[in-house]
């Protein structure tokens, strides 16, 4: 959506602000969900699947249309690398991984 907003308005500022606001609400929502449904692994897996679906099915084709396909693919690969690295660091330093 941000790519579309930048393309229509020609200004990156409002798209950046909307992205920050969406990310803040995502963090607030996940914190609330943590305290309400602590042991809901199924709900967490379902929401994670929705996010992956939206990323790969909606955002990736839109990035191809607007010419940002390489940037998005690099971002996806780097995100996977960061997640794998963080799990490795947690395991090496014997930090327990909390599954919600």
GUSEPA-619851 format. One record per atom (N, C-alpha, C): chain; residue number from 1; atom name; x, y, z negated. Coordinates in nm, 3 decimals, decimal comma, padded with zeros to 5 digits. Each point is the difference from the previous one (the first is absolute). Layout:
REM GUSEPA-619851
<site chain="A" n="NUM" atom="CA" u="X" v="Y" w="Z"/>
...
END
This chain:
REM GUSEPA-619851
<site chain="A" n="1" atom="N" u="00,082" v="-00,118" w="00,000"/>
<site chain="A" n="1" atom="CA" u="-00,082" v="00,118" w="00,000"/>
<site chain="A" n="1" atom="C" u="00,087" v="00,125" w="00,000"/>
<site chain="A" n="2" atom="N" u="00,113" v="-00,006" w="-00,068"/>
<site chain="A" n="2" atom="CA" u="00,086" v="00,117" w="-00,006"/>
<site chain="A" n="2" atom="C" u="00,058" v="00,035" w="00,137"/>
<site chain="A" n="3" atom="N" u="00,033" v="-00,105" w="00,078"/>
<site chain="A" n="3" atom="CA" u="00,052" v="00,025" w="00,134"/>
<site chain="A" n="3" atom="C" u="-00,105" v="00,071" w="00,084"/>
<site chain="A" n="4" atom="N" u="-00,125" v="-00,045" w="-00,010"/>
<site chain="A" n="4" atom="CA" u="-00,109" v="00,062" w="00,073"/>
<site chain="A" n="4" atom="C" u="-00,019" v="00,145" w="-00,045"/>
<site chain="A" n="5" atom="N" u="00,007" v="00,025" w="-00,129"/>
<site chain="A" n="5" atom="CA" u="-00,018" v="00,134" w="-00,054"/>
<site chain="A" n="5" atom="C" u="00,113" v="00,093" w="00,047"/>
<site chain="A" n="6" atom="N" u="00,122" v="-00,050" w="00,003"/>
<site chain="A" n="6" atom="CA" u="00,113" v="00,082" w="00,046"/>
<site chain="A" n="6" atom="C" u="-00,017" v="00,030" w="00,148"/>
<site chain="A" n="7" atom="N" u="-00,044" v="-00,099" w="00,079"/>
<site chain="A" n="7" atom="CA" u="-00,016" v="00,019" w="00,143"/>
<site chain="A" n="7" atom="C" u="-00,109" v="00,104" w="00,031"/>
<site chain="A" n="8" atom="N" u="-00,108" v="-00,003" w="-00,075"/>
<site chain="A" n="8" atom="CA" u="-00,110" v="00,093" w="00,025"/>
<site chain="A" n="8" atom="C" u="00,036" v="00,141" w="-00,045"/>
<site chain="A" n="9" atom="N" u="00,057" v="00,013" w="-00,118"/>
<site chain="A" n="9" atom="CA" u="00,027" v="00,133" w="-00,055"/>
<site chain="A" n="9" atom="C" u="00,136" v="00,055" w="00,042"/>
<site chain="A" n="10" atom="N" u="00,094" v="-00,087" w="00,028"/>
<site chain="A" n="10" atom="CA" u="00,135" v="00,045" w="00,034"/>
<site chain="A" n="10" atom="C" u="00,079" v="00,044" w="-00,121"/>
<site chain="A" n="11" atom="N" u="-00,053" v="-00,024" w="-00,120"/>
<site chain="A" n="11" atom="CA" u="00,065" v="00,045" w="-00,122"/>
<site chain="A" n="11" atom="C" u="00,019" v="-00,121" w="-00,092"/>
<site chain="A" n="12" atom="N" u="00,122" v="-00,019" w="-00,048"/>
<site chain="A" n="12" atom="CA" u="00,029" v="-00,116" w="-00,084"/>
<site chain="A" n="12" atom="C" u="-00,034" v="00,026" w="-00,147"/>
<site chain="A" n="13" atom="N" u="-00,014" v="00,124" w="-00,042"/>
<site chain="A" n="13" atom="CA" u="-00,026" v="00,034" w="-00,139"/>
<site chain="A" n="13" atom="C" u="-00,127" v="-00,059" w="-00,057"/>
<site chain="A" n="14" atom="N" u="-00,117" v="00,023" w="00,062"/>
<site chain="A" n="14" atom="CA" u="-00,123" v="-00,058" w="-00,054"/>
<site chain="A" n="14" atom="C" u="00,001" v="-00,153" w="-00,002"/>
<site chain="A" n="15" atom="N" u="00,060" v="-00,062" w="00,101"/>
<site chain="A" n="15" atom="CA" u="00,007" v="-00,146" w="00,002"/>
<site chain="A" n="15" atom="C" u="00,086" v="-00,050" w="-00,115"/>
<site chain="A" n="16" atom="N" u="00,107" v="00,071" w="-00,030"/>
<site chain="A" n="16" atom="CA" u="00,088" v="-00,037" w="-00,112"/>
<site chain="A" n="16" atom="C" u="-00,075" v="00,012" w="-00,132"/>
<site chain="A" n="17" atom="N" u="-00,074" v="00,108" w="-00,017"/>
<site chain="A" n="17" atom="CA" u="-00,076" v="00,021" w="-00,124"/>
<site chain="A" n="17" atom="C" u="-00,107" v="-00,107" w="-00,015"/>
<site chain="A" n="18" atom="N" u="-00,072" v="-00,032" w="00,107"/>
<site chain="A" n="18" atom="CA" u="-00,102" v="-00,105" w="-00,007"/>
<site chain="A" n="18" atom="C" u="00,062" v="-00,136" w="-00,033"/>
<site chain="A" n="19" atom="N" u="00,117" v="-00,028" w="00,053"/>
<site chain="A" n="19" atom="CA" u="00,068" v="-00,125" w="-00,031"/>
<site chain="A" n="19" atom="C" u="00,038" v="-00,007" w="-00,147"/>
<site chain="A" n="20" atom="N" u="00,053" v="00,109" w="-00,054"/>
<site chain="A" n="20" atom="CA" u="00,036" v="00,004" w="-00,142"/>
<site chain="A" n="20" atom="C" u="-00,124" v="-00,020" w="-00,087"/>
<site chain="A" n="21" atom="N" u="-00,110" v="00,066" w="00,034"/>
<site chain="A" n="21" atom="CA" u="-00,124" v="-00,014" w="-00,077"/>
<site chain="A" n="21" atom="C" u="-00,049" v="-00,145" w="00,005"/>
<site chain="A" n="22" atom="N" u="00,002" v="-00,061" w="00,118"/>
<site chain="A" n="22" atom="CA" u="-00,044" v="-00,140" w="00,012"/>
<site chain="A" n="22" atom="C" u="00,089" v="-00,092" w="-00,082"/>
<site chain="A" n="23" atom="N" u="00,131" v="00,025" w="00,002"/>
<site chain="A" n="23" atom="CA" u="00,092" v="-00,083" w="-00,079"/>
<site chain="A" n="23" atom="C" u="-00,023" v="00,017" w="-00,150"/>
<site chain="A" n="24" atom="N" u="-00,029" v="00,121" w="-00,044"/>
<site chain="A" n="24" atom="CA" u="-00,029" v="00,023" w="-00,142"/>
<site chain="A" n="24" atom="C" u="-00,125" v="-00,076" w="-00,043"/>
<site chain="A" n="25" atom="N" u="-00,104" v="00,007" w="00,082"/>
<site chain="A" n="25" atom="CA" u="-00,122" v="-00,072" w="-00,034"/>
<site chain="A" n="25" atom="C" u="00,020" v="-00,151" w="00,005"/>
<site chain="A" n="26" atom="N" u="00,088" v="-00,048" w="00,086"/>
<site chain="A" n="26" atom="CA" u="00,031" v="-00,142" w="00,003"/>
<site chain="A" n="26" atom="C" u="00,065" v="-00,042" w="-00,131"/>
<site chain="A" n="27" atom="N" u="00,094" v="00,081" w="-00,048"/>
<site chain="A" n="27" atom="CA" u="00,065" v="-00,030" w="-00,128"/>
<site chain="A" n="27" atom="C" u="-00,096" v="00,007" w="-00,116"/>
<site chain="A" n="28" atom="N" u="-00,087" v="00,099" w="00,000"/>
<site chain="A" n="28" atom="CA" u="-00,100" v="00,012" w="-00,107"/>
<site chain="A" n="28" atom="C" u="-00,096" v="-00,118" w="00,003"/>
<site chain="A" n="29" atom="N" u="-00,046" v="-00,037" w="00,119"/>
<site chain="A" n="29" atom="CA" u="-00,092" v="-00,113" w="00,013"/>
<site chain="A" n="29" atom="C" u="00,064" v="-00,131" w="-00,042"/>
<site chain="A" n="30" atom="N" u="00,125" v="-00,021" w="00,035"/>
<site chain="A" n="30" atom="CA" u="00,066" v="-00,124" w="-00,040"/>
<site chain="A" n="30" atom="C" u="00,024" v="-00,005" w="-00,150"/>
<site chain="A" n="31" atom="N" u="00,026" v="00,115" w="-00,062"/>
<site chain="A" n="31" atom="CA" u="00,016" v="00,004" w="-00,145"/>
<site chain="A" n="31" atom="C" u="-00,132" v="-00,033" w="-00,069"/>
<site chain="A" n="32" atom="N" u="-00,109" v="00,059" w="00,048"/>
<site chain="A" n="32" atom="CA" u="-00,131" v="-00,031" w="-00,057"/>
<site chain="A" n="32" atom="C" u="-00,034" v="-00,147" w="00,019"/>
<site chain="A" n="33" atom="N" u="00,027" v="-00,053" w="00,118"/>
<site chain="A" n="33" atom="CA" u="-00,029" v="-00,142" w="00,027"/>
<site chain="A" n="33" atom="C" u="00,084" v="-00,090" w="-00,089"/>
<site chain="A" n="34" atom="N" u="00,122" v="00,041" w="-00,030"/>
<site chain="A" n="34" atom="CA" u="00,086" v="-00,081" w="-00,087"/>
<site chain="A" n="34" atom="C" u="-00,061" v="-00,015" w="-00,138"/>
<site chain="A" n="35" atom="N" u="-00,052" v="00,107" w="-00,055"/>
<site chain="A" n="35" atom="CA" u="-00,055" v="-00,006" w="-00,135"/>
<site chain="A" n="35" atom="C" u="-00,140" v="-00,062" w="-00,004"/>
<site chain="A" n="36" atom="N" u="-00,075" v="00,012" w="00,108"/>
<site chain="A" n="36" atom="CA" u="-00,135" v="-00,057" w="00,002"/>
<site chain="A" n="36" atom="C" u="00,005" v="-00,150" w="00,027"/>
<site chain="A" n="37" atom="N" u="00,075" v="-00,040" w="00,099"/>
<site chain="A" n="37" atom="CA" u="00,006" v="-00,140" w="00,044"/>
<site chain="A" n="37" atom="C" u="00,143" v="-00,052" w="-00,009"/>
<site chain="A" n="38" atom="N" u="00,050" v="-00,021" w="-00,117"/>
<site chain="A" n="38" atom="CA" u="00,138" v="-00,042" w="-00,018"/>
<site chain="A" n="38" atom="C" u="00,031" v="-00,135" w="00,064"/>
<site chain="A" n="39" atom="N" u="-00,088" v="-00,096" w="-00,011"/>
<site chain="A" n="39" atom="CA" u="00,030" v="-00,135" w="00,046"/>
<site chain="A" n="39" atom="C" u="-00,068" v="-00,036" w="00,131"/>
<site chain="A" n="40" atom="N" u="-00,033" v="00,096" w="00,080"/>
<site chain="A" n="40" atom="CA" u="-00,072" v="-00,027" w="00,123"/>
<site chain="A" n="40" atom="C" u="00,097" v="-00,016" w="00,117"/>
<site chain="A" n="41" atom="N" u="00,062" v="-00,116" w="00,009"/>
<site chain="A" n="41" atom="CA" u="00,096" v="-00,028" w="00,107"/>
<site chain="A" n="41" atom="C" u="-00,071" v="-00,006" w="00,135"/>
<site chain="A" n="42" atom="N" u="-00,119" v="-00,055" w="00,003"/>
<site chain="A" n="42" atom="CA" u="-00,075" v="-00,011" w="00,124"/>
<site chain="A" n="42" atom="C" u="-00,035" v="00,137" w="00,056"/>
<site chain="A" n="43" atom="N" u="-00,042" v="00,091" w="-00,085"/>
<site chain="A" n="43" atom="CA" u="-00,033" v="00,136" w="00,044"/>
<site chain="A" n="43" atom="C" u="00,124" v="00,071" w="00,053"/>
<site chain="A" n="44" atom="N" u="00,111" v="-00,015" w="-00,069"/>
<site chain="A" n="44" atom="CA" u="00,125" v="00,062" w="00,044"/>
<site chain="A" n="44" atom="C" u="00,043" v="-00,056" w="00,135"/>
<site chain="A" n="45" atom="N" u="-00,011" v="-00,131" w="00,019"/>
<site chain="A" n="45" atom="CA" u="00,038" v="-00,062" w="00,127"/>
<site chain="A" n="45" atom="C" u="-00,092" v="00,048" w="00,112"/>
<site chain="A" n="46" atom="N" u="-00,129" v="00,015" w="-00,028"/>
<site chain="A" n="46" atom="CA" u="-00,095" v="00,046" w="00,099"/>
<site chain="A" n="46" atom="C" u="00,031" v="00,143" w="00,045"/>
<site chain="A" n="47" atom="N" u="00,027" v="00,088" w="-00,096"/>
<site chain="A" n="47" atom="CA" u="00,030" v="00,139" w="00,032"/>
<site chain="A" n="47" atom="C" u="00,133" v="00,010" w="00,076"/>
<site chain="A" n="48" atom="N" u="00,097" v="-00,081" w="-00,038"/>
<site chain="A" n="48" atom="CA" u="00,128" v="-00,001" w="00,071"/>
<site chain="A" n="48" atom="C" u="-00,019" v="-00,045" w="00,144"/>
<site chain="A" n="49" atom="N" u="-00,083" v="-00,100" w="00,020"/>
<site chain="A" n="49" atom="CA" u="-00,030" v="-00,046" w="00,136"/>
<site chain="A" n="49" atom="C" u="-00,067" v="00,107" w="00,084"/>
<site chain="A" n="50" atom="N" u="-00,090" v="00,077" w="-00,062"/>
<site chain="A" n="50" atom="CA" u="-00,064" v="00,110" w="00,072"/>
<site chain="A" n="50" atom="C" u="00,103" v="00,104" w="00,042"/>
<site chain="A" n="51" atom="N" u="00,091" v="00,034" w="-00,089"/>
<site chain="A" n="51" atom="CA" u="00,102" v="00,100" w="00,033"/>
<site chain="A" n="51" atom="C" u="00,092" v="-00,048" w="00,113"/>
<site chain="A" n="52" atom="N" u="00,038" v="-00,126" w="-00,004"/>
<site chain="A" n="52" atom="CA" u="00,084" v="-00,055" w="00,107"/>
<site chain="A" n="52" atom="C" u="-00,076" v="00,000" w="00,132"/>
<site chain="A" n="53" atom="N" u="-00,128" v="-00,037" w="-00,004"/>
<site chain="A" n="53" atom="CA" u="-00,082" v="00,000" w="00,120"/>
<site chain="A" n="53" atom="C" u="-00,011" v="00,141" w="00,060"/>
<site chain="A" n="54" atom="N" u="-00,027" v="00,098" w="-00,084"/>
<site chain="A" n="54" atom="CA" u="-00,012" v="00,137" w="00,049"/>
<site chain="A" n="54" atom="C" u="00,132" v="00,046" w="00,060"/>
<site chain="A" n="55" atom="N" u="00,110" v="-00,032" w="-00,066"/>
<site chain="A" n="55" atom="CA" u="00,130" v="00,043" w="00,050"/>
<site chain="A" n="55" atom="C" u="00,031" v="-00,060" w="00,136"/>
<site chain="A" n="56" atom="N" u="-00,021" v="-00,129" w="00,012"/>
<site chain="A" n="56" atom="CA" u="00,041" v="-00,067" w="00,124"/>
<site chain="A" n="56" atom="C" u="-00,104" v="00,011" w="00,111"/>
<site chain="A" n="57" atom="N" u="-00,128" v="00,002" w="-00,033"/>
<site chain="A" n="57" atom="CA" u="-00,102" v="-00,001" w="00,104"/>
<site chain="A" n="57" atom="C" u="-00,041" v="00,141" w="00,045"/>
<site chain="A" n="58" atom="N" u="00,007" v="00,097" w="-00,088"/>
<site chain="A" n="58" atom="CA" u="-00,045" v="00,134" w="00,033"/>
<site chain="A" n="58" atom="C" u="00,117" v="00,096" w="00,025"/>
<site chain="A" n="59" atom="N" u="00,094" v="00,003" w="-00,092"/>
<site chain="A" n="59" atom="CA" u="00,106" v="00,101" w="00,009"/>
<site chain="A" n="59" atom="C" u="00,106" v="-00,033" w="00,105"/>
<site chain="A" n="60" atom="N" u="00,033" v="-00,126" w="00,013"/>
<site chain="A" n="60" atom="CA" u="00,103" v="-00,037" w="00,098"/>
<site chain="A" n="60" atom="C" u="-00,042" v="00,030" w="00,144"/>
<site chain="A" n="61" atom="N" u="-00,123" v="-00,037" w="00,043"/>
<site chain="A" n="61" atom="CA" u="-00,041" v="00,038" w="00,136"/>
<site chain="A" n="61" atom="C" u="-00,009" v="00,152" w="00,019"/>
<site chain="A" n="62" atom="N" u="-00,043" v="00,072" w="-00,105"/>
<site chain="A" n="62" atom="CA" u="-00,006" v="00,145" w="00,012"/>
<site chain="A" n="62" atom="C" u="00,141" v="00,059" w="00,015"/>
<site chain="A" n="63" atom="N" u="00,095" v="-00,057" w="-00,070"/>
<site chain="A" n="63" atom="CA" u="00,138" v="00,046" w="00,013"/>
<site chain="A" n="63" atom="C" u="00,053" v="-00,026" w="00,142"/>
<site chain="A" n="64" atom="N" u="-00,038" v="-00,112" w="00,058"/>
<site chain="A" n="64" atom="CA" u="00,039" v="-00,029" w="00,139"/>
<site chain="A" n="64" atom="C" u="-00,059" v="00,104" w="00,095"/>
<site chain="A" n="65" atom="N" u="-00,126" v="00,037" w="-00,023"/>
<site chain="A" n="65" atom="CA" u="-00,065" v="00,099" w="00,087"/>
<site chain="A" n="65" atom="C" u="00,069" v="00,135" w="-00,006"/>
<site chain="A" n="66" atom="N" u="00,045" v="00,039" w="-00,119"/>
<site chain="A" n="66" atom="CA" u="00,060" v="00,132" w="-00,017"/>
<site chain="A" n="66" atom="C" u="00,152" v="-00,001" w="00,014"/>
<site chain="A" n="67" atom="N" u="00,059" v="-00,114" w="00,030"/>
<site chain="A" n="67" atom="CA" u="00,143" v="-00,005" w="00,027"/>
<site chain="A" n="67" atom="C" u="00,089" v="-00,017" w="-00,121"/>
<site chain="A" n="68" atom="N" u="-00,058" v="-00,040" w="-00,114"/>
<site chain="A" n="68" atom="CA" u="00,080" v="-00,019" w="-00,121"/>
<site chain="A" n="68" atom="C" u="00,018" v="-00,148" w="-00,034"/>
<site chain="A" n="69" atom="N" u="-00,005" v="-00,086" w="00,099"/>
<site chain="A" n="69" atom="CA" u="-00,001" v="-00,144" w="-00,027"/>
<site chain="A" n="69" atom="C" u="00,129" v="-00,047" w="-00,065"/>
<site chain="A" n="70" atom="N" u="00,114" v="00,049" w="00,045"/>
<site chain="A" n="70" atom="CA" u="00,127" v="-00,044" w="-00,058"/>
<site chain="A" n="70" atom="C" u="00,014" v="00,048" w="-00,144"/>
<site chain="A" n="71" atom="N" u="-00,046" v="00,120" w="-00,028"/>
<site chain="A" n="71" atom="CA" u="00,007" v="00,053" w="-00,135"/>
<site chain="A" n="71" atom="C" u="-00,084" v="-00,083" w="-00,096"/>
<site chain="A" n="72" atom="N" u="-00,119" v="-00,039" w="00,043"/>
<site chain="A" n="72" atom="CA" u="-00,089" v="-00,079" w="-00,084"/>
<site chain="A" n="72" atom="C" u="00,057" v="-00,139" w="-00,023"/>
<site chain="A" n="73" atom="N" u="00,052" v="-00,062" w="00,103"/>
<site chain="A" n="73" atom="CA" u="00,056" v="-00,134" w="-00,015"/>
<site chain="A" n="73" atom="C" u="00,121" v="00,003" w="-00,091"/>
<site chain="A" n="74" atom="N" u="00,085" v="00,100" w="00,014"/>
<site chain="A" n="74" atom="CA" u="00,116" v="00,015" w="-00,090"/>
<site chain="A" n="74" atom="C" u="-00,049" v="00,020" w="-00,143"/>
<site chain="A" n="75" atom="N" u="-00,105" v="00,078" w="-00,019"/>
<site chain="A" n="75" atom="CA" u="-00,055" v="00,022" w="-00,134"/>
<site chain="A" n="75" atom="C" u="-00,055" v="-00,128" w="-00,061"/>
<site chain="A" n="76" atom="N" u="-00,068" v="-00,080" w="00,080"/>
<site chain="A" n="76" atom="CA" u="-00,054" v="-00,127" w="-00,050"/>
<site chain="A" n="76" atom="C" u="00,112" v="-00,094" w="-00,040"/>
<site chain="A" n="77" atom="N" u="00,103" v="-00,011" w="00,085"/>
<site chain="A" n="77" atom="CA" u="00,112" v="-00,089" w="-00,031"/>
<site chain="A" n="77" atom="C" u="00,075" v="00,050" w="-00,123"/>
<site chain="A" n="78" atom="N" u="00,023" v="00,131" w="-00,010"/>
<site chain="A" n="78" atom="CA" u="00,069" v="00,053" w="-00,118"/>
<site chain="A" n="78" atom="C" u="-00,084" v="-00,019" w="-00,127"/>
<site chain="A" n="79" atom="N" u="-00,131" v="00,013" w="00,011"/>
<site chain="A" n="79" atom="CA" u="-00,086" v="-00,025" w="-00,115"/>
<site chain="A" n="79" atom="C" u="00,008" v="-00,143" w="-00,048"/>
<site chain="A" n="80" atom="N" u="00,002" v="-00,095" w="00,095"/>
<site chain="A" n="80" atom="CA" u="00,014" v="-00,140" w="-00,037"/>
<site chain="A" n="80" atom="C" u="00,136" v="-00,026" w="-00,065"/>
<site chain="A" n="81" atom="N" u="00,103" v="00,065" w="00,054"/>
<site chain="A" n="81" atom="CA" u="00,134" v="-00,016" w="-00,056"/>
<site chain="A" n="81" atom="C" u="00,008" v="00,055" w="-00,143"/>
<site chain="A" n="82" atom="N" u="-00,061" v="00,116" w="-00,024"/>
<site chain="A" n="82" atom="CA" u="00,001" v="00,060" w="-00,134"/>
<site chain="A" n="82" atom="C" u="-00,074" v="-00,090" w="-00,098"/>
<site chain="A" n="83" atom="N" u="-00,114" v="-00,056" w="00,041"/>
<site chain="A" n="83" atom="CA" u="-00,075" v="-00,089" w="-00,089"/>
<site chain="A" n="83" atom="C" u="00,080" v="-00,127" w="-00,032"/>
<site chain="A" n="84" atom="N" u="00,064" v="-00,057" w="00,101"/>
<site chain="A" n="84" atom="CA" u="00,080" v="-00,121" w="-00,023"/>
<site chain="A" n="84" atom="C" u="00,120" v="00,033" w="-00,090"/>
<site chain="A" n="85" atom="N" u="00,062" v="00,113" w="00,024"/>
<site chain="A" n="85" atom="CA" u="00,115" v="00,041" w="-00,082"/>
<site chain="A" n="85" atom="C" u="-00,042" v="00,025" w="-00,144"/>
<site chain="A" n="86" atom="N" u="-00,116" v="00,062" w="-00,021"/>
<site chain="A" n="86" atom="CA" u="-00,045" v="00,025" w="-00,137"/>
<site chain="A" n="86" atom="C" u="-00,030" v="-00,130" w="-00,073"/>
<site chain="A" n="87" atom="N" u="-00,060" v="-00,098" w="00,069"/>
<site chain="A" n="87" atom="CA" u="-00,023" v="-00,129" w="-00,064"/>
<site chain="A" n="87" atom="C" u="00,131" v="-00,071" w="-00,033"/>
<site chain="A" n="88" atom="N" u="00,097" v="00,013" w="00,088"/>
<site chain="A" n="88" atom="CA" u="00,131" v="-00,059" w="-00,026"/>
<site chain="A" n="88" atom="C" u="00,068" v="00,065" w="-00,120"/>
<site chain="A" n="89" atom="N" u="-00,006" v="00,132" w="-00,008"/>
<site chain="A" n="89" atom="CA" u="00,060" v="00,072" w="-00,114"/>
<site chain="A" n="89" atom="C" u="-00,068" v="-00,040" w="-00,129"/>
<site chain="A" n="90" atom="N" u="-00,133" v="-00,010" w="00,002"/>
<site chain="A" n="90" atom="CA" u="-00,072" v="-00,042" w="-00,120"/>
<site chain="A" n="90" atom="C" u="00,041" v="-00,140" w="-00,044"/>
<site chain="A" n="91" atom="N" u="00,020" v="-00,089" w="00,096"/>
<site chain="A" n="91" atom="CA" u="00,039" v="-00,137" w="-00,033"/>
<site chain="A" n="91" atom="C" u="00,144" v="-00,005" w="-00,052"/>
<site chain="A" n="92" atom="N" u="00,091" v="00,075" w="00,062"/>
<site chain="A" n="92" atom="CA" u="00,140" v="-00,002" w="-00,041"/>
<site chain="A" n="92" atom="C" u="00,016" v="00,053" w="-00,142"/>
<site chain="A" n="93" atom="N" u="-00,072" v="00,106" w="-00,034"/>
<site chain="A" n="93" atom="CA" u="00,012" v="00,060" w="-00,132"/>
<site chain="A" n="93" atom="C" u="-00,100" v="-00,059" w="-00,100"/>
<site chain="A" n="94" atom="N" u="-00,064" v="-00,111" w="00,036"/>
<site chain="A" n="94" atom="CA" u="-00,093" v="-00,074" w="-00,085"/>
<site chain="A" n="94" atom="C" u="-00,111" v="00,088" w="-00,057"/>
<site chain="A" n="95" atom="N" u="-00,050" v="00,089" w="00,082"/>
<site chain="A" n="95" atom="CA" u="-00,113" v="00,084" w="-00,038"/>
<site chain="A" n="95" atom="C" u="-00,126" v="-00,077" w="00,042"/>
<site chain="A" n="96" atom="N" u="-00,091" v="-00,023" w="-00,094"/>
<site chain="A" n="96" atom="CA" u="-00,118" v="-00,078" w="00,036"/>
<site chain="A" n="96" atom="C" u="-00,088" v="00,074" w="00,100"/>
<site chain="A" n="97" atom="N" u="-00,048" v="-00,073" w="00,099"/>
<site chain="A" n="97" atom="CA" u="-00,091" v="00,055" w="00,099"/>
<site chain="A" n="97" atom="C" u="-00,142" v="-00,019" w="-00,051"/>
<site chain="A" n="98" atom="N" u="-00,072" v="00,107" w="-00,014"/>
<site chain="A" n="98" atom="CA" u="-00,136" v="-00,006" w="-00,055"/>
<site chain="A" n="98" atom="C" u="-00,097" v="-00,012" w="00,117"/>
<site chain="A" n="99" atom="N" u="-00,073" v="-00,108" w="00,003"/>
<site chain="A" n="99" atom="CA" u="-00,102" v="-00,020" w="00,102"/>
<site chain="A" n="99" atom="C" u="-00,133" v="00,043" w="-00,060"/>
<site chain="A" n="100" atom="N" u="-00,065" v="00,095" w="00,065"/>
<site chain="A" n="100" atom="CA" u="-00,127" v="00,051" w="-00,054"/>
<site chain="A" n="100" atom="C" u="-00,115" v="-00,084" w="00,047"/>
END
